[in-house]
Amino acid sequence: MGVILKVLHRCESLKKAEFRNMFLDMEENIHIHYRDLRIELSRKEFEDIVRTFSLQSAELMAAIQSRNYQDGILPNANHDELRIWTESRLENDVVYHPQRLSLEECSDGYHIHFRNYKFLLSREDFAVVVQAFREIEIDSPYAATVGTVLELFEANHLHYNVRQNKPAEGRVLVAHYHEPKARAILTGIGMTRQTAGGIQTYTKGDLKIVVETSSDRSDFADRFAGVPRTVRPLTEVLQAKKDKPDLDWLNALKSKVLDTFCHLKESDSPITINMDYNAWLYDDLFEKVVFPYEATPKLKDARAAYRAWSKFLVELDMYFVKPTKVVFPKPKQTELYNSIIKRVNEAAAQVPAISKIHLMGSAAKGSMGMYKAPFIHSEWSKLGSDVDLLIEIDESKPFEAPEGWHYINVSATNDCAIYHIGELPFSDPFGHRRAFPNIKHFNHLLDAYVFFPSKGEAAKKDAFLDRFKAKVVFDRAREDGLRQTLEREFAGPVENVKRLDVATENEIYAVDVAGRAEILKVYKVSGNYNSSKLAEHTAYECALVKAVEGQGVAPASVRETKDGRGVFEIDGAPAVLFERLEGEEVAGPETYPLVETAKALAHFHDVQIKHPLPLSKAFSFDHTFDIWHVEFHRFAKESAQDAELTECFQRLEPTYGRMKDIYKRMTAQKKIAWVHNHGDVQPRNVIVKDGKPTLFDLQNAFYGPRLFDLMDGAVEFSWGFKNPDHDDFSRFNRFVAAYEEATPLSAAEKKALDDALRIIGTIKFIKEVRMIKGDTNKNNLRRRRGLDLARFMLERLKS
């Protein structure tokens, strides 16, 4: 739910609710009655609700019992982790009165109909509602003083304390769980937000609100007045939670203990608390560890006391447990990855003995993030994901660990020496440093496993790399070889060879050749054609790029070798040096240059229609069709345990059965324009500069009807990039319309659009299902994309 930005009307003038029933009935449709609310549903909608409510209510009841939930303890904070999302997506649209608003006087009172909801009101209550609407000023100004902002905080049930309250300047302390709501309120009323040192400052005109956050519930004790409160031995609390602890809660508790011990170790004052963990208490309401006062404690060695506490956690299997990680969005992942690669190259440059560096874990998978509570194990506190590296040493060269590398120990798992070689900066948006100021927190720690061949077993090292799906980010021999090849082929100095992290099995490098920023692509896998044709298709791709450049289209240019070739070889594989395009990558649907890309694609096709290119037509869509058409039943069989996918395969079967005839008919139609298609029109193959998109990467190019490219782009831009919740097939028609605005389709092409969708859509559906690879997670990206595409096709094509 959203936050309240303006209270248009509020009163407590209604009569007490007089209806106490909840019941169901079935007449012209199905009704759910709850007190004075009635919801009208079709049979399918009702079945949706029954299925979803059964699953979610069982899950919520289990959570209520496991947490011993009590009213009033959990704040109204719109926290996703406190919501049950199981099977939350309802399959059926509202059937009855989806656009109705109706106010009615009836024999049993007054009805307000809003879509399929009906509220029953007495005459007196209806009069209150009417008066409320009369008094509303929808265009009244937003809060403009500290006082009116605080009224909004109250209306939204925020937990906060006022530190300073002047008419135009206020300072408030907000509970950490309500910081997102406070931010939504203040930005929602038009205030500008700036952050520094974990403190947020909001301004609008003369109004200024400074927001600090606190994770200490006792700062807001008045908000919990009347809520049951118990204080129990901490050991008893942990014993009760050991089988299924809340990992964020546990790490926050461990942080408090560690923070206290860090203070004791550094303090010159005498210790006046009982350091025996058996004596500690826990206040469950304010979520605080209570350390009893003891003027002359029996345990005086803080380190020994902390070791005893750690041993107790080991016995409960609570010593090494990770809190929830909030994964960064793609732009932040890219920024971090680039920082990691920069550090890797710096390390390699410092140490000539480094022969190879592998990246593992979150950084390799693109799932770096920050922890909701500090991740505590032993005396370590980590605020963000580690960066795990394995560094191989060439012992024919002298090795000396650079300054700043800190030796830890030797890993028994892989025979590597473990070093901490640095950190990446971290902004700490959760305020952990302020909450636990005595702990030395680590940001994104760079952990390096350093392998010396003379001291370890290569088999152990290789098994470790396989286990963590490591990827090579530096290979001195490989990069030296690339540099030598490029210098030989292009007769110029080569610098800064850096492999890029991109979703492809091909090797992609950023490299400077003769002072120019370029992209080197080493082709390892074919597109939609036989792998034996890889070199031949690469030459076709280069010829296509050069040909359309001559017609005013500007893809990434191919750099020719000193003897005029576009394609050369690296270790027997075809390679091409492309111009490195400047601009921004597309990050998600909110930044899709949909209209501009559709028009750029139209221009790419139009220049070919007006000036046919003198290129080979050997790579036709026949190759793609033949490869994927035969896979339909194979993947239908592999998906037999998935009811939703099975239904889609069954409903697409008639389309699949006609595909060969449809394809034959389309390719025989002379009034459909044939061009050299891009072959992979998707957001990640677009670079935007000054609002103008450039399509690049023609590795899947083919000769065929331009409608295939158009359908490919329309589907790809309807998907939500890496988030299927953002799939929106209303973008499909917008893409097609933008294309037609730039380059009109013939009457025959308009008539053939749906047939083109049947072919391209079915093939893309098969490709998505193929990539599920046995994953049973119903939110699997490929599964969701495939389902959304199939359902769109079935609705549009009515088959």
N, C-alpha and C positions, 0 to 999 in steps of 0.2 A: 504494500500500500504506500501511497505517497504521504507527504507531510502537509500540514495545514499552513498555508501562506497568508490567509486572510479569513477571519471569522466573519462571515456575512450575516449570520444571525445565530444566537444561542439563547435558549431559555429553558426553564424547568417547569413549564406550564401544562404539560400533558397530564391526563388522568393516569392513574396506575394501570398497568396492563391487566385487562380483565380476562383474557383468554389464556388457558393453562394447558391446552391440548397440543399434542403433536400426532398427526395421523396421515394416512395416505388414502387417496380414493382414485377410482378409475372411471371416467365418463367418456366425453369426446376425446379427452387426452388424460394423462396421468397427473395427479396433483400431489405435491408435498405441502402439508399444512404445518406451520410452526407458529403457535400463538396467533398473531394477527397478520402473518405473512403466508401467501400461497404462491407456489412456483408451478407453472404449467409446463409440462414436458411431453415430448413425443416418446414412444416406446424406446427408441434407440438412445435418446438422451438419458432417460431414466436408467437404462442398463449401464450406460457410461458411469453415472453417478454411483449406482450400487456397487459396481466393480471397484471403482476408485476409492469410495468411502470405506468399503470393507477392508481394503489393503491399508489405507492410510490410518484408519481408526485403530486397527490392531497394532500398527507400528507406534502410534502415539500413546496408546494405553501402556505398551511395554516401556516406553520412555518415561511416562508418568510414574510408573511403579519403580523402575530402576533408579530414578533420580529422587524418589520420594517428593514429587512436585507438590508445592503449596501455592495457593493463590497469593499474588502480590510479591513473590520473591523475584521472579524473572521480570526484568524491565520491559516496557513497551518500546522495543528497539528495532523492530523490523529485521531481526537477525535471520538470515537464511538458514543457519545451522539449527535453529529452533523450529524450522518448518519441515513438514513432511511432504516431499515432492514425488513420492512413488506413483507412477502411472498418472501424473498430473495432467497430461495433455489429453483433453477430451476430443474424441474423434468426430463427433457430430455437431453441426451448427444448430443454433436456436431455430426451431421450426415455427412455433406459435408466436405471432405478433413481434417479430424481431425488431420492428421500427416503431412500435406503438407507444404513445404517451396519451393516457386518457384519464380524465377526472369525472367520476360518476356519482350521482346520488342513487342509492339502491334501497331495497326494502330492509336490509340489515344494517344500513349505515352508509358511509361514504367510501368509495373505492378509488385508490390511485393505482392505475396500471402503468408500469414502466417495463417495456418489452414483455417478457413472460413472467414478471413478478406482479403480484397484486397485494396491496396493503389495505386492510380493512380498518377504518377509523370511525369513531363516534362523531356525532355532530359537533360536540365541543372541541375534540382534538382536531377535526378538519378545519374548524374556524381558526384555531391557533396556527395551523399550517398556512392558511390563506393570508392571515395577518403577517406572518413571517415573510412571505413572498412580497407583500406590499411594501415592507420596510427595507427590503434589500436594495443596496446601491452597488451594483456589480462592478462599476468603474471607480469605486472609492479607492483612495491611495493606499499603498502598502505601508507597513510600519516605518516610521521615519524618526523615532526617538528611542532611546534606550528603554524607556518604560513600555512602549508598545511592542518592542522586540521581546521583552521579557514576558509580556502577555501571550505572545505566540509560543514561547517556550512552555508556558503553563498549559496552553491549549493542546500542545503536542505531548504533554506528560513527560517532559524532559527532567532528568535529575541534574540539578545544577545549583551552584551557590554564587551569589553576587559578591565580587571582590571590590568593585568600584561602580558607582551608579551616578553619573552626571547626565544631564539631558541629552548631550550629543556624544558622550564617550562612556563606554562601559567595559568592565573586565569581568568575565565569568569563568568559573571552574565547572566543566561539564564532565559527567561520568563518561569513561572511555567508550562504553557501549552505546552512548547517545551522541557521540561525536558525528557520525554520518548523518543523523537527523538534524543536528544543529547546522551542519554544513549545507544540507539541502534547504533548510529554512532560509538561511542568510543569503545564499546564492539565489534562491528562488524569488526573493523580494528585490533582487537586483544589486546586491552588494558584491564587491570584488574581493577575492580572497588572495592573501599572500601568506606564505609560511616561512618561518625562520626559527631554527633551534627547537622545533616541535611546537612552537606557539603560532597560532593562526590569527591574522589580523584582517578584519572585514571592514571595508569602507564604502560609503555611498554619499556623495556630497559632503556635508559636514558631520555625518554620523560615522562613528568608529566603534566597533565591537572587537575586543581582544578575547580570544577563546583559548584557555588552557584545558588540558584533560587530566583526569585522575582515574586510576584503576582501583583506588581504595574506596570500597563501598561505605566505610564509616564516615567519609567526607560528606555523605548524603544521608546520614542516619535518620533525619526527620522524614525522609520519603518512605521509610520502612516502618513507620510507627504502627504498632498493632500487629505486625507480622510475627509469627512464632519464631523464637530464637533459642538455639541450644548451643551449649559449649561442652565438647566431649574431648577425651584424650585423643591426640592426633593419631597415635598408633591404632586405636580402635577404628577411626575414620578410614585410614588407609587399608587396614585389614578388610573392611567391609567393601571397599572399592577395588580390591586387587584384581578381581577377575575381569572387570570391564571398567577401567577408570576413564574419566574424561581427560584426554591427553593434554588439552590446553590448561585445564584447571590444575592438573598434576605438575606441569612444568612451571606454572605461575607460583604454585606453592613451594616448589624446590628453589625457585628464584628468590623468594622471600627468605628462605633458610640460608641460602648461599650469601645473599646480600648481608644478612646479619653477621654471619661468620667472617666475611671479608672485612666488615667494620671492626669486629672484635680483634682481628689479627693486626690491623693497622692502628688501632687506638692505643694511646698511652694510658688511658683511664683504666682503673681496675674493673674486672669483669663482675657484673652484679646480676647476672641471670643464670638460671639453671641450664647448663648446656647438655644435660642428659636428655636425649630425644624422648625417652619414656615419660618424662615429666611434662612435655609440651602439650598444649591444648589447641583445639580448633573451634573457632566461632563460625558456624555454618552460614549464618545470615550475612555477615560482613566478609566472609571468606578470608579470614585472617588467622595466621598462626600466632598463638599466644605463648610467649616465653615467660614462665614464672620468675618473679623477682627472688633473688637469693643473695644476700649480702656476702656470704662466704661459700661459694659453690664448691662442691666436692671435685668436679672436673675443672681444671684450670688451664689445660692445654687445648686451645681451640682447634688445632689441627687434628689432634687425636679424637676429639668429640665429633668433628665433621666426618672423620673416617668411620667412626661407629655408625653414624647416621647413614652414610653411603652403603655400608655393609647391610644395614636393615633394608634399604631400598633394593639391593641385589636379591635378598631373600624373598622379597615380594614381587620380583621381576618388574620393578619400577625404576631401575637405575638408568637404562638407556631406552627411552621412549620419546619419539618425535612428536611435537605438537602439530597442529594443523598448519599446512603451508598454503599461503595465498600465492598462486602462480601469477607471475607478471604477464601483462599483455604483450603481444608480438613486438611492438616497437621497442619496449624495454628489454625483451629477450635479445633482440638484434643488437641493441646498445651494449648489453653485457657481454654478448658473444664477441663483439668487436674489441671490447676492453680485454677480454681473456686472450684473444689472438695477439693483441698488442703485447701483453705481458709474456706470452709464449715466445714471440719473436725476440723480445728483449732478453729473455733468459737464454735462448739459443745463441744470440749474438754474443752474450757475455761468456758463454761456456762452449768453446769449440768441441769439447768432448761429447756434447749432447748429439746423438745421432737421430733420435726419433722421439716425438712427444705425442702421446695419446690423450684424448679427452674422454671422460666417462661421466656417468650419472646425469644429474639434472641439466648440466650445461650442454651435454651432448644431445639430450633429448629435447632441449628447448623448453624445459619446465622449471627454470630457476624461479625462486620466489622468496617471500619473507614469512617468518613464523609469527603466528598470532600471540604466542607466549615465547619467551626465550627458551631455546632448546638447551636444557641443562643435562650434562653428564659429567660426573666428577666435579672438578672446579671450573669447568668450561661452560661458557654461555655463548650460544650462537644465535644471531638475529636473522640470518638469511642462509640460503642454500650454500653448501660448500662447493668449491670448484675442484673436482678430483682429476688429477693428472697422473699419468705414468710416463716417466722419463727414462729412456734407454741410453746407456753410456757406452761410448766407443773407447775401450780401455787401451787402445793403441795411442791415445792422446792423454795428456795429463788432466786430471780432474781436481778442481778445488771448488768447494761450495762457495758461491758468491756471498758477499756481505748481505745480511738480511735473511739468509736461509737459516732456519733453526731446526737442528736435528732433534727428532723425537725418540724414535726407536726403530727396531726392525720388525716388519710384519711377517708372522709365521705363515700367513696365507699365500704370499707370493714371493717371499725371500727378498723383498725390497726394503731399502732404508727409507723411512718416512721423514719428510721435511715439511715444515710450514714455510712457504716461500713468499708470502705476502697476503694482502687483502685487497678487495675491491670496495670502494666506498658505498655507504648505505645511509639512507636518510632517516631511518627509524620512525616511520609514520605512526606506529603504535605507542611510541613514547616509552619504550622499555628502559632506556638509559636514565630517564628522569624517575621512573618508578623504582628502579633498583640501582642507585647511583654508586654503590660501593663495589660493584662487580666490574671486572674488565671484560666487556663484551666484545665478541668478534663479529665482523660484518660478513662479507662473503670471503671465507677463508680459502686460500689456495693451498690445497694439500697435494704434495708431490710424492708419489712412490717412485724411488730412484733405483733402477735395476742395473747392477753390475754383473756381467756374465760370469765372472770368476767367483762370485759369491752366492749365486742363486741358480735355480733350475729354470731353464727356458720354458719347459713344459708347464710349470706352475704359473709363470708369468703369462704365458699365452692363454691358459685356461681362465685366469683372472680377467684378462682383456675380453675374452669371449663372453664370460658371465655377465659383464657389465656393458656389453654392446659398445665397446670403445671405438672411437674413430680417430684416425691419424690426422693431426692438425699441423704437424711439422715433420718433415722427412728430409734430412739434409742431403742424402744421396739423390732422392727424387728431385728436390728443388735445384740441386747443382746440375743434374742432368737436364732439367727443363731450361735452366738458364743457358746452358751451353747450346742446346738445340735452337733456342730462340735467337741467340747471338749469331749462330751460324746461318739460320734461315733469313734473318732480317738485317744482318750486318750493322748492328747497333748495340750499345750497352743495354743490359737488362738488369733491373733492380726491383726490389720489393715483391718477390714472388710470394703470394699468399693464397692458400686454398680457401675457397668460400664455402660456407655452410648453406647449401641449397638442397631442395628436395629432388634429387636426381642421382642416378647411379653413374652419370658422367662425371668427369673431374672438371671443376670450374675454378679458375684462378684469377685473381686480380694481379696485374703485373704492369710495371712501367717499362716500355720498350722505346729506346731512343728518345726518352723524355716525355712520351705520351702515355696517358693512362688507358690501358687496354684490358680486355677480358680474353683469357685463353680457355678454350673448350676442347677437352680431349674426349672423343666420342667412345663410350664403352658399351652402350646399349642402343639398339635400333628403335625407331618409332613404330608406327603401325605398318611394318613391312618386314620381310625376311631379313634376319641378321646378316646373311651373306651379302646383302646389298648395302651395308652400312656406309662403306667408302663411296659407293656410287651415289647414294642419296645425299651424302654430305656435299659432294660436288654439285649436285642439283640444287641444294639449299643455297650454296654460295652464288651460283649462277642466277637464281631467283632474286636474291638480295640485290645483286648488281643490276639486274634488268629493271626492277621496279625503281631503284634509285634513279635510273635514267629517265623515268617517267614522273619524277617529282615526289615519289614516296620516300620517306626517310626512316628506314629501320636502322638497326645497329650495323654500320658499314663493316665489310670484310677487309682486313688489312692484307695486302698481297705480299708474298715473300720477295726477296731481292730478284728472283727470276720470274716474277709475275704469276705465281700460283696462289690460289685461295686456300687450298687444302695441302697440308704437309703431314708428315708422320711423326709420332712420338711413341717409341717402343712398339711399333707395328700398328698402332691405332690412328685413325684419321684425327687431325687436329686443325682448328681454325682460330685465328686471332681476330677478335671483333673489337670495334670501337667500344669504349666504356661509356655508356649513356649517363648523362647527368640528370638528376631529378629525384623524385620521391617514389618509393614503392607504394603500392596500394595496400593499406593496412587492414581494411575491413569494409563492410557494406556501407557504413556511414561516409566513407570517402570514395566509393566507387565512382569513377568518371564514366558512368554508363552511357550517357548520351554521346559524349565526346569519343569514346572508344567505338561505339556503333558507327559513328560517322567516319572515323579513321579507317575502320574495316571496309566501309562502303567505298571510300576513296581508293583503297588498295585494290578492290575489285574493279572499280569503274575505269581506272587507267588501263587495265588489261582488256576490258570490253572494247574500249575505244581504240586501243593500240595493242593488239594481241602480241604476246611475248614470243620470241623465236626460241623457245625452250623445248626440251624433250617432254613428252607426255607419258613417259613410261611408268611414272609413279602415279597411278590412278587410285581412286577410292576403292577399286576392286580389292586391293590388298587388305585394306581395313575391314571391308565387309566380309571377306572370306575368313579372316582370322577370328572375328568376334561372333559372326552369325551362328557358327557351329557350337558355341559355348553355352547357349541359352539353357538347354536341358541339363547340362552338367552342373551349372550353378543352381538351377532349380532343385536338383536332387541334393546338393550340399546344404541347401537352406531348408530342408524338409522339417527341421525341428523348430523353425521360426514361423509361427502362424501368420504373422503380418506379411512377411516376405513371400511365403507360400501363396497367400491370397493374391498378391501382386503378380507373381509368376502365372498363376492360373488365369487371371483376368487379362494379362498381356498375351497369353497363348494365341488367341485369334490374330492379333497383330503380327506376332512372330510367324505364324503359319503363312501369312501373306507377304512377308518381307521380300522374298526373292522376286515375286511378281511386281511388287511396288517398286523395287530398285530397278528392275528391268524396264518398267514403264517410264520411270523418271529419267533414266539415262538415255532412253530413246527419244525423249521429247526435245525437239529441235529448238523450241522457243524458250528453253531454260538456258540461261547463260552459264557457260563453262569457263572456269578460270583456274589459275594456280592458287589453291586455297592455303591460308595460313596453317590450318590444321590443329591449332591448340589455342583458341581465343579464350583466355581466362585472365582474371585480374592479376595473377602473379607474373604474367608475361606482358605487363604494361608498366611503363615508367612515365611519370607525369612531371613536366617542367613548365612552369608559368601557365598552368591550367591546360596544357596541350599534351595529350597522351601519345606515346610511341609504342607500337606493337613490335615485340622482338621475339626471338627464338622460333625459327621456322623448321625445327627438326622433324615435325610431323607433316610438313607441307605435302600436298598431293594435287593432282589435276582432277577436277570434277565440278559438279554443279555448285555454284556459289551459295545456294541455299543451305548446303551442309555446314559451311563456315558460319552462316547467319544463325542456324539453329544451335550450333555448338556454343557460340558466344551468348545467345539468349539464355540458354540453360545455365552456363557457368556464372553469369552475372545475376541469376536468380538464386543461386546458392549463397549461403552466408559465410563464404570463405572457410574459416576453421570452426565456426560456431553454427550448428544446424538450427539453433533457436532463431537465427537471423535469416533462414531460408524464406524467400518471399517471391513467389512466382508472378506477382503483379509486375515485377521488373521485366519479365519475359516480353510482354507486349510493348513495354516502353522501349526495350532494346530494338525490337523489330520496327517500331514506329520511327525511331531515330534513324535507323538505317535507311528506311524508305524515304524519309525526308531528304536525305543526302543523295540517294540513288534509287529512283523508283523501280519497283518490280514490274515485270510484264504480267499480263492477265494470266498467262499459263503458269508463271512462277507463284502468283498469289494462290492460284488453285492448288498448286503442288506443295504449299507450305506445310500442311498437316502431314502429307506423306513424308516430307523431309524430316519432320519431327518424329514420325513413327520409326524411321531408320536410325537417326542420330540418337533419339531418346532411348530406344531399346538397347542400343550398343552401350550408351553411357550408363544405363541401369545395370547391365551385365558387368561393366568395369567396376562400378561401385561395390556390387555384391562380392566380386572377386577379392577386393581389398579388405573385406571383413575378416577373412582368414580364420574363421572358427571362433572369433570373439563373441561371447554370449551377452555382453553388455548391451542392453537395449538402447543406450544413448551413444553407442559407437558412431563416430562421425560419418563413416561411409554408409552404415545402415540407414541412418536418419536421412542422409542425402538421397540414397536410392529410393527409400519409401516416399519422400516428398516428390521426387521426380515422377515416379510411377503413378502416384495419385493425381498429380497435375495432368499427366498425359491421359489417364483414364477419364478424368473429368472433361478435359478439352476435346478429346477425340470420341468420347461416349462409346467406348468399346469395352 
